[in-house]
Amino acid sequence: MNQQKLKNKIVKSIKQLDNELLLAEIYDMLNTDLALNEEVYQLSVEQKQAVEEGCRQIDSGNFLTDEEANRQID
């Protein structure tokens, strides 16, 4: 099925929907996808370094599980 036929089938299916919750979910999915295509968040050098450091810590086993972190917080 080519792209145009697929779009037409999707539009036809949406027009027949009565489920407001499902329509809202479809709307959110489409908006999320469009927003992702429009804007790419750029990390600063410091942010990239922090992410890399975090990855190194995980790779070396230097991290807490969610349960361990919650115990320390308590």
C-alpha positions in Angstrom: 0.0 0.0 0.0 1.5 3.3 -1.0 1.7 6.3 1.4 -1.3 8.2 -0.1 -3.6 5.2 0.1 -2.6 4.6 3.7 -3.3 8.3 4.6 -6.7 8.1 3.0 -7.5 4.9 4.9 -6.4 6.5 8.2 -8.5 9.7 7.5 -11.5 7.5 6.6 -11.1 5.5 9.8 -10.7 8.6 12.0 -13.8 10.2 10.5 -15.8 7.1 11.5 -14.6 7.1 15.1 -17.0 8.0 17.9 -14.6 7.3 20.8 -13.4 10.7 22.1 -10.7 9.2 24.2 -9.2 7.4 21.2 -9.4 10.5 19.1 -7.6 12.4 21.8 -4.9 9.8 21.9 -4.5 9.9 18.1 -4.3 13.7 18.3 -1.6 13.5 21.0 0.4 11.0 19.0 0.3 13.1 15.9 1.3 16.2 17.8 4.1 14.5 19.5 5.5 13.2 16.2 5.2 16.6 14.6 6.9 18.3 17.5 9.8 15.8 17.4 10.3 16.6 13.7 10.3 20.3 14.3 12.6 20.8 17.2 15.7 18.9 18.3 17.0 19.8 21.7 20.7 20.6 21.6 22.8 19.7 24.7 25.5 22.0 25.8 29.1 20.7 26.1 28.6 20.5 29.9 25.4 18.5 29.5 27.1 16.1 27.1 29.9 15.6 29.5 27.5 14.9 32.4 25.7 12.3 30.3 28.9 10.7 29.3 30.1 10.6 32.9 26.8 9.0 33.9 27.1 6.4 31.2 30.7 5.6 32.4 29.4 5.2 36.0 26.6 2.9 34.9 29.1 0.8 32.9 31.4 0.5 35.9 28.5 -0.6 38.1 28.5 2.7 40.1 24.8 3.3 40.4 21.9 2.7 42.8 18.7 0.9 42.0 15.4 2.8 42.5 14.9 0.8 45.7 18.4 1.6 47.0 18.0 5.3 46.3 14.6 5.4 48.0 16.1 3.7 51.1 18.9 6.3 51.2 16.4 9.2 50.9 14.3 7.8 53.7 
